[in-house]
Amino acid sequence: MVAPTLARAGIGRNPVAHTVSVTRDGSDVAGCLALSLSNGVASCSQSGLLPGNHNYGVDYSGDSAFARSRGSATVTVAKAATMTTLSLPPRERWERP
């Protein structure tokens, strides 16, 4: 889950108006555009990412008290663990020597 958090340092209050939008590897993230803020936090979920590094950007639209801003981070997605199983059909009769 990607959960961008905005806070203004030194004042102790969070931006409450306007929105944030998220990009991944330079493209808009579906479902993560114009997200409303709740107590200075906006959240969106991501799934199905391919393993490797992904560059995320978050744009805050600004409001009357807070300037427009942008933050970025690189997130590394690890390969998923795998498990291999083997199923054999049941033997209907056992051979005796």
Buried (B, 14 or more C-beta within 10 A) or exposed (E): EBEBBBBBEEEEEBBBEBBBBBBBEEEEBEEBBEBEBEEBBBBBEBEEEEEEEBEBBBBBBBBEEBEEBEEEEEEEEEEEEEEEEEEEEEEEEEEEE
